[in-house]
Amino acid sequence: MKFKLPWQKKNENAELESMENLLDSIFKPVGPSKEFSNKLRSDLIGRPKRKLFGLEIPNAKMGWALVGGIFGTVILIANAIISIMRFAKLLDKVGKKKKSQIQAAI
Amino acid sequence: MTLPDNLPTIQEISDEEALKRAAQGDRESFGLIYDRYITRIYNYIYYRTGNTHDAEDLTSQVFSRALKHITNYQDRGVPFSAWLYRIAHNLVANWHRDKSRKQEFALEDGIWSSKESEMPESVLLRVEQHDEILDLIRDIPEDRQMLIILKFVDHMPNAEIGKIMGKTEGAIKSLYHRTLLSLRNKIDADGLADNGNK
């Protein structure tokens, strides 16, 4: 170990302090730009997932597709019900017509 | 930056818990880790490379690599930040190997703090002086550069720096002392001492 005289130590401490002050003035936290950090975050993690009827929706396109699918199914079922009802009505009409024809024949 | 309502806030989840969840494929937990470390990792890379473009590029690579290998991460008693700094350190080392070109600092990068009353010429002069000192710092061994950045940019205590660098607190203190003295000598040798202190 190198022997140092008291005044040499004092001098060294002053030098270290001046170096610390110099480095303190040079280094400042920079931080990434908001734009960069937001973009990188969405690239890595993606946007927070939204839920629709308990299902996770990864993106808006998927959400619209799901809404479209549900709407289409409802229309299809409604149409099927209307068609069945019409068919039933038609059968009823035919039945009544036949009945009246039979009664007229009698 | 908003987080989903169903997740606890950043303060509520520890690094370990977030890591465990992230390793199981929970991207939002990785998001918490990302939010905690993005600035520190960026700052480290920025001062090692000296420009925004490469700092952004390498920061992206650090987090992409971390996400890719998060399932392989093993807790060996060192903080998670040490793992991230290690990735950053390796990428910067590769970058320095690949590109031997001299980096330039732009005024608009905004590293330098300047008082409004200062004249542009004096700001420019100081930027040049700081640039030369930063060039000197980039010539010192990598572990010393890391120590200086963690100390002066992140203001970390020696104990935390030790955990990140895999050294004892005493070893960090000693390395810090030697680094400052050698920098002082380099600055003196380059004749930057008087200008640099102003």
HADDOCK unambig.tbl for C-alpha pairs under 7 A between the chains (distance, minus, plus):
assign (segid A and resid 16 and name CA) (segid B and resid 180 and name CA) 6.34 0.50 0.50
assign (segid A and resid 16 and name CA) (segid B and resid 181 and name CA) 6.78 0.50 0.50
assign (segid A and resid 19 and name CA) (segid B and resid 180 and name CA) 6.56 0.50 0.50
assign (segid A and resid 19 and name CA) (segid B and resid 184 and name CA) 6.61 0.50 0.50
assign (segid A and resid 22 and name CA) (segid B and resid 196 and name CA) 6.71 0.50 0.50
assign (segid A and resid 22 and name CA) (segid B and resid 197 and name CA) 5.52 0.50 0.50
assign (segid A and resid 23 and name CA) (segid B and resid 152 and name CA) 6.97 0.50 0.50
assign (segid A and resid 24 and name CA) (segid B and resid 152 and name CA) 6.04 0.50 0.50
assign (segid A and resid 26 and name CA) (segid B and resid 112 and name CA) 6.81 0.50 0.50
assign (segid A and resid 26 and name CA) (segid B and resid 130 and name CA) 6.20 0.50 0.50
assign (segid A and resid 27 and name CA) (segid B and resid 152 and name CA) 6.05 0.50 0.50
assign (segid A and resid 27 and name CA) (segid B and resid 153 and name CA) 5.75 0.50 0.50
assign (segid A and resid 28 and name CA) (segid B and resid 111 and name CA) 6.04 0.50 0.50
assign (segid A and resid 28 and name CA) (segid B and resid 153 and name CA) 5.82 0.50 0.50
assign (segid A and resid 29 and name CA) (segid B and resid 43 and name CA) 6.41 0.50 0.50
assign (segid A and resid 29 and name CA) (segid B and resid 153 and name CA) 5.34 0.50 0.50
assign (segid A and resid 30 and name CA) (segid B and resid 43 and name CA) 6.01 0.50 0.50
assign (segid A and resid 30 and name CA) (segid B and resid 111 and name CA) 6.23 0.50 0.50
assign (segid A and resid 31 and name CA) (segid B and resid 39 and name CA) 5.04 0.50 0.50
assign (segid A and resid 31 and name CA) (segid B and resid 42 and name CA) 6.33 0.50 0.50
assign (segid A and resid 31 and name CA) (segid B and resid 43 and name CA) 5.82 0.50 0.50
assign (segid A and resid 32 and name CA) (segid B and resid 39 and name CA) 6.27 0.50 0.50
assign (segid A and resid 32 and name CA) (segid B and resid 42 and name CA) 6.30 0.50 0.50
assign (segid A and resid 40 and name CA) (segid B and resid 60 and name CA) 6.66 0.50 0.50
assign (segid A and resid 44 and name CA) (segid B and resid 64 and name CA) 6.91 0.50 0.50
assign (segid A and resid 45 and name CA) (segid B and resid 27 and name CA) 5.45 0.50 0.50
assign (segid A and resid 45 and name CA) (segid B and resid 28 and name CA) 6.68 0.50 0.50
assign (segid A and resid 45 and name CA) (segid B and resid 31 and name CA) 6.32 0.50 0.50
assign (segid A and resid 48 and name CA) (segid B and resid 3 and name CA) 6.83 0.50 0.50
assign (segid A and resid 48 and name CA) (segid B and resid 4 and name CA) 5.91 0.50 0.50
